Amino acid sequence: MAFNYHRELQAWVVPLLLVGFFAYVMSHSFLSVFEATADAMFLCFAIDMETNDGTAEKPYFVDQELLTFVSQSNKLTEGQNHRSTRSFQDNEDGTELQPMV
């Protein structure tokens, strides 16, 4: 509205910077809430794994999809650790490409 009533205002940089700043503040606020939610979810997951053992007396309260995702990622991490600890005796200079699993 300021540009419509005052034609001498031709500074487009200030409104652009203001819009950019407020967009940054809003996105930062949203991602902060998302990060806090994800952290709380993983803390609850860790406490559930620590206090329960999956038996009928102490069942897991975590979602099955999250449990399978974490177990699969643990298997992949263990495979990568095993692959990285292998010696490079097969290859003299250690530059053999390993397939991504």
C-alpha positions in Angstrom: 0.0 0.0 0.0 2.9 2.4 0.7 4.0 2.0 -3.0 0.5 2.9 -4.2 0.2 6.1 -2.2 3.8 7.3 -2.4 5.3 6.8 -5.9 8.6 8.2 -4.8 9.3 5.1 -2.8 11.2 2.8 -5.1 13.2 0.9 -2.6 12.3 -2.7 -3.2 15.2 -4.1 -1.2 13.8 -3.3 2.2 10.4 -5.1 1.8 12.3 -8.0 0.2 14.7 -8.3 3.1 11.8 -8.0 5.6 9.9 -10.8 3.9 13.0 -12.9 3.8 13.7 -12.3 7.5 10.2 -13.2 8.6 10.2 -16.3 6.3 13.5 -17.4 8.0 12.0 -16.8 11.5 8.9 -18.8 10.7 10.8 -21.7 9.1 13.3 -21.8 12.0 10.4 -21.9 14.5 8.7 -24.7 12.6 11.9 -26.8 12.4 12.7 -26.2 16.0 9.3 -27.6 17.0 9.8 -30.5 14.6 13.3 -31.2 16.1 12.0 -31.2 19.6 9.2 -33.6 18.7 11.7 -36.0 17.0 14.0 -35.8 20.0 11.2 -36.6 22.4 10.0 -39.5 20.2 13.5 -41.1 20.2 14.0 -40.5 23.9 10.7 -42.3 24.5 11.9 -45.1 22.2 15.1 -45.5 24.1 13.4 -45.6 27.5 10.9 -48.2 26.2 13.8 -50.3 24.9 15.5 -50.0 28.3 12.6 -50.7 30.6 10.7 -53.3 28.5 12.0 -56.6 27.0 9.1 -57.5 24.6 7.7 -60.4 26.6 4.1 -60.7 27.6 4.7 -59.3 31.0 6.7 -56.3 29.7 5.6 -55.6 26.1 7.1 -52.9 23.9 4.9 -49.8 23.5 6.8 -48.5 20.5 5.2 -48.7 17.1 6.2 -51.8 15.1 7.2 -49.8 12.1 9.7 -47.7 14.1 11.0 -50.9 15.8 11.7 -52.6 12.4 13.2 -49.4 11.0 15.7 -49.1 13.9 16.5 -52.8 13.8 17.2 -52.7 10.0 19.3 -49.6 10.4 21.3 -51.3 13.2 21.9 -54.3 10.9 23.1 -52.0 8.1 25.4 -50.1 10.6 26.9 -53.4 11.8 27.5 -54.5 8.2 29.3 -51.2 7.5 31.4 -51.5 10.6 32.3 -55.1 9.7 33.3 -54.1 6.2 35.4 -51.1 7.4 37.4 -53.3 9.8 38.4 -55.8 7.1 42.0 -55.7 6.1 43.0 -54.5 2.6 45.2 -57.5 1.9 43.2 -58.4 -1.2 44.0 -55.0 -2.7 47.4 -53.6 -2.5 46.6 -49.9 -2.4 43.2 -50.1 -0.6 41.2 -48.4 -3.4 38.7 -51.2 -4.1 35.2 -49.9 -4.4 32.7 -51.6 -2.1 29.0 -52.0 -3.1 26.5 -50.0 -1.2 24.1 -52.3 0.6 
